[in-house]
Structures are given as structure tokens and as C-alpha cells.
Amino acid sequence: MSTVALGTLTNINLPSLTYLSLAPCELQGSFPEIFINLTQLHTLDLSSNRLSGPIPSGVGGLRNLASIYLDFNLFDGTIPSRLFSLPSSEIISLAENQLSGPIPSGLFSLPSLEYISLPYNQLSGPIPSSIFELVNLTHLDLSMFAKLKNLQHLVLSRNILSMSTTIKMTKTLCQFVDEDDHEFVPFWSMYNRLILRFPHKGEMSPLPFLILLLISLPFQVISQNHPTAGEWTVLLKLKQQLGNPPSLQSWNSKSSPCNWPEIFCTGNSVTEIFLRNKAITQKIPATICDLKNLTTLDLAGNFIPGEFPRELYNCTKLQVLDLSSNYFVGLIPDCIDRILGLRFIDLGSNSFSGDIPPAIGRLSELQVLHLYQNEFNGTFPVEIGDLSNLRVLSLAYNDKFVPAKIPVEFGKLKNLTSLRFTGVNLIGEIPDCLNNLSSLETLDLSRNHLEGKIPSWVFKFKNLTELYLNGNRLSGEIPKTVETLNLVEIDLSMNNLTGSVPEDFGKLQNLQLLSLHSNQLSGEIPSSIGLIPNLKDFWVFDNNLSGVLPSELGLHSKLEMVAVSHNRAIPSSFCNLSSLQLLDLSYNNLYGEIPQCLGNSTTIWGLDLRMNNFHGSIPQTFSNGCHLKTMNLNGNQLEGSLPPSLVNCGNLEVLDVGNNKINDTFPHWLASIPQLQVLILRSNKFHGPLGNSRTRHPFSMLRILDLSHNGFTGPLRTRFFRRFKAMMSGKNISAERRYIGEDVAEVGHPVKDKCLKESKGGGDGSFYDMEMESNRSVESSKEEMPFKDNKELSVKSERCLIK
């Protein structure tokens, strides 16, 4: 993809826009000031681009902004304090930029904050005193985070933050404590400078949030040491050999390398180099191993070409090597074990090919091995099973591997906490040897060709939090007994599973995602599912379920996504789902009336009730805070009229009420909905003339209009067609192409009627999308276009952009 300069964006008029994602798009330039005018934004994602310059303080004026992702860019300067005054902030991700200066004190006063990520910047200074509330701080007591009741992640790694070396911990983290000496040695001691000592049990207090990524917090005292003159010379030469990248301007002969943001020193020697996302395009020079005490080398996120750098064999003390997200090619050397002390190696997101060499299994100190997303077209060695210290193993997204079973030798990895084998051409059954991996927290075998039953031991791992077996050929019933009480996410979708949904799933108090869709499950949904307090996403569509949805569903949790289509489930009530965003009950045998309360929802953006047997009227009251983007009621028995309160749904893009019994005149008032792109009224009892809208530019975004099989009468004037600017042949009225109803597609349940109307002529993929057949007409004049004799009137529109 070619690079795009955002400076060319000078006129964006989307006042109702709530979600904007331009990641990754190879964008460059500064932060577009015009985005600050999008006052309704809820989510802004500009991550993984090449944007530079300061983050404008005006971002703090986006008062509705809940999630902002600016990570993996080149932003510099300080973090604007106004960014941490947004009252709705839930997610702030500024990782891997070139931000400097202190962390604004307002960071820890955001009541809704759930996730904050600031690693791989050049931040310095003390951690804000606002988290301590203590005048003479000598210890960090993590119980002071109590006011951040929704905080789930805190990541501040790879900065130069200073604080006391004694840290008081809390009971929640006792799982990491040696009960004998109350000492916690961070998992990556080379990333953390401190040995954290725990107080005695009586001093501990409960921690209010769910997950604290403490193992990546480098609470490092700022070094005042100076390296030797020889190392200083080596680093300046290294800068020159790397092409003098602008990102290394601070490397000069006037300041000590130990004060350079990318360099960390121990004593008087350089031990760690962090050159992530520095736009380096040169190969790694052999000079780097002249730093004889180098333990950590991070070159991720650059453009380094060539084969694996064998020059690193001379870095005899190297423990951490990260070469991910570069342009490396060729084979991983058979003698990679010459870097004998490696504990962490990440070669992911490159183009390495061939076999993974058996020599990997001779790196006896290795604890983390990342080889994901490469071009390996051979095999992975059974010798990996010899890595007795291995905790994390990821070979994910290598779909060119020769089809193979999981080696039984992998069952020896008893310290493994994370196993990710997504899309690596696994075949056969899930082997019983994995039953030995009792420390597993993440098990991901998704998107393979695994067959057979799900072993019962899978649901007996005490520490398991994430289980992904989706996208295989697994069959049989889901094990009934579930003892993995720490599970947060379960995805067993897209298999051939039969039987019922286990009642024991209701015991999983931490469960947030339960995805069982696209199987052959039958029976009723257990009532215990409705009692799970943290459940957010519930996906069971494309099964053979019957009965009623649990009446408690959504009462005890902030349920956001529910999809149960292609079942025979009959819901009792959805009015209590106060956090619901997507409701998909399509292709069932549901009957009765649509609950009127659904029109009062201010959270639902997707409502799909098509192909059921609902009768009565459409909810008549849509509130002023309506967020609907897509409403599909096609194929029911609905009567009455269209509710005029739909005009309160200013973000509505798709309205499909076709194939019902609605008796109304043409809803010209819909012209005031600025984003409306699809309007399907076919096969109802609409009648009368089409009428004239008083809106200045009526239906200017409309791309699909179907009025066929109704009782419309009167002339069809030429000016009626001139309204539809978006249907003009060969032109896009918007610089950005997007999918109609794309939010539904993003969550895995796309609009099923692809393009609604496929092209009936012409090879350019255009719509013939204005249908008016089977209506009535009167005589016309020269300014009129009659539609009679069941002739179909077709008008060419924009290219098919519907998934």
C-alpha cells in the first residue's frame, strides 16, 4: 500500500460519526486537526501508521471519546494533560511512539478507565503522586488503586520511571509469591531492575481490579552511570552504520549513552538496547556485539532486510532478542543455539521459511518463543518439547506448515502458560499429552483441521483463562463437567459439536465471551447462563437450539452482543439488557409482538429480526438517544405504519421492512435521516403518491431503494431521481468507501443478502437498485415518468460495497 498524507484531509463533515478506524493504512504526517471537530466520536483508532508530531491538546475536547488508539506511530512531545480529562475514557493506548516527559497526573483520576498502555516510549520522571495520596512516599501500595474500580490492565513497560525499590503488594497477587520468603522475582528479570518484596500476609489488602501486568513494569531507578569510552564509541559507530536515522538524534558525544532513551545501563556498562519502531532500513552490523555485556536487543517494528543476522552469535550474554515485524527472509539457522543464553526470542511477523530447526530445542534457558506469522513451509521440530523452562510458545498464523499432528513431546512442557497454534495446519485429534500442561492459562488451537471429541481434561485446567478451539472439525458433545473456573473467554464455534450447552458454564463467574455458534447444538440454553455476572458476548447462532432464552440473561451482567439466529429460541424479555449493542434473532420461528421497549434503547446499534413470525406493529417510540445503524425486520407479519420517531435515529444506514403487511403512505420524512443508504419497503401495503420531501437534499446518501410490490400511485417525476446523488453513475460522493452496515459484518455475522440486488447488466459491479414494479400509475406529462405494466425501473448506482 502506498503512503497517504493525512494533511490532505481538510474537509470532513460527519457530525454524527461515532467510530473512526484508519488502522493500519500507511498514513503519515501530523495528527489531523479536523478530527477534533468530530465531537460525537466514541472510538478513534489511528494505530499502526507513521503519524508524527505532537498529539494535539484538542483531543481532550472530544468529550464522548471512550477509546483512543494511537499506538505504533511516531508521535513525539509530551502527553497532553487534557487527554486524561475525558470523562468517558475506558481505553487509552499510546504504546510504541516517541513520547517523552512525565505522565500527566490526571491519568489516575478517570473513573471509567479499564485499559492504559504506554510501553516503548521515552517517558521519564516519577509516577504521578495522585496514585499514592501520600505526602512522604517511600512505598508503593497497590491498594491505592482502589478508586479505579474498572481498571483491568496497567502497562508502563520500557520507560524510565523512578520510584522506591520497596513495593507493598496485595492478596490478589499472592499467586506469584514464594510463600516461604515472600519474594517475587519478575518473570523477565532483564526487563525489571527490582526484586519486589512482599509484606506478611496480615498487611495485604484486596486488589479491586482484574489483571495487573506487573511482570512488565520496569520500575527502574534512573541511572547516573557512564559507560566506558569504548562503548560510547561503539554506539556512535552503530548509529552511523544504521544510516543515522532521525529517531536517534539524541545519540551524540555530548550526553552519556546511559541517558539516551534507547539505552539502559547496569553499573558502567550498556546492557539493553531498545530500537523498536525507529524506521531502520539497514542490516544489523556486527559492531553491536562489541558491547560485551549486552543482554537485551529489541529491533522490532523496523524495515530490516536480509537473513537471520548470524553476527549476533558473538553477543555471548544476550538473553532477550526481539526481531519481530521486519523484513527478514530465508531459513532460521541450524546453529541458532550458539546464542546459548537466550531466554526470550521473538521472530514473528517476518518472512522466514523452510523448517524450524531442531537447534531451537537446545536453547535450554528459553522461556518465551514467538515464531508467529511467517512463511514456514516445512515442519516444527519435536525438540521444542525439550525446552523445560518454556512458558510461552506461539507458532500461530503459519498456514503453510506441512499438515501434522501435535507432537507428543510437547506434553513435556509442564511450565507452559500460553500455547498458541492458530492456523498451523494441525490434523488429527487433540492429543492427550497436552493434559500434562497443567499450568496453561491460554490454549489456542483454532483454525486448524482437528477432529474427534473435545477431551474432558480441557475443562479441568485450574489456571486456564482463554480457550479457543473454533474453526476445526471437532464433533461430539461438549464435556459436561467444567472445573476451569477462571475462564474468561471460550470459543468453540464453527465445529460439528452436538448435544446441549453444558449447565456448568453457568459456574464461570469470570466469563466474558461464550461463542458456540455454527455447530449442531440442540436443547435449551441453560438458565445458569443468565446468572454469569461478567458475560458481555453471547454467540449461539446457527445451531438447533430450542426453548426460551434465560429470563435472567442480561440482568446480572452488561451484555453487549447477543446472536441466536437460525435457532428456535423464543425470548421472554430483552428490556433489561441495558448494555445491549447487537440483537440478532433472525431466521427463527419467533412469534408474538416485538417488545416496544426495544425502541427506547440508547445502546443498540444493530437490530436483526428478519425471517420470523412477528406480528403487530413496529415499536412506535424511538428515543432521542437512538443509536441504531441497521434495522432489518424483513419477512414477518408486521402491520400498522412506520413510526415517525425513527427520525431520532440519526445514524440509521439500513432500514429493511420488506415482505410484511405495513399499511402506510410513502415515508418522505425519512429524508431527514442523513446517513440512510438502504431503504427496502417492497411487498407491503404502502399506497398513495410518492410525495415531496421538504428536506433540502432528501435521500442524498441513498444507494438502494426498493418500492416494488406495493400500491403506490401517481406520476413519478424526473426530479424524484435527481435527489439520489449517491446513485450517480461512476462517481463516489465520499472519498472513503465503506461497507453498508459494516458493524454487523465486523462481529462475524455479515449482511446475508449480499449487495441486496446484484448487478443486472454492466460488468462494473454497479447496482440496479431502484425497484418499483407492480405499482399503479396515472397518465404522465413531459415532466413525468410513468411506471406501469409491471415494468421494472432500474437506476444505476455505486459499486457493490456490501459484504
PyMOL commands that set and color helices and strands:
alter all, ss='L'
color gray80, all
select helices_A, chain A and resi 6-8+33-37+57-61+81-85+105-109+129-131+142-147+171-176+201-203+214-216+229-241+246-248+257-259+286-290+310-314+336-338+358-362+382-386+408-412+432-436+456-460+503-507+527-531+596-600+644-648+668-672+718-722+725-727+742-746
alter helices_A, ss='H'
color red, helices_A
select strands_A, chain A and resi 4-5+19-21+27-29+43-45+50-53+67-69+74-78+91-93+98-101+115-117+122-126+140-141+153-155+160-162+167-168+183-184+196-197+263-266+269-274+296-298+305-306+320-322+327-330+344-346+351-354+368-370+375-376+392-394+418-420+427-429+442-444+449-452+466-468+473-477+489-491+496-498+513-515+522-523+537-539+544-545+561-563+582-584+591-593+606-608+613-617+630-632+637-639+654-656+678-680+687-688+704-706+711-712+716-717+766-768+770-771+784-785+796-799
alter strands_A, ss='S'
color yellow, strands_A
deselect
rebuild
show_as cartoon
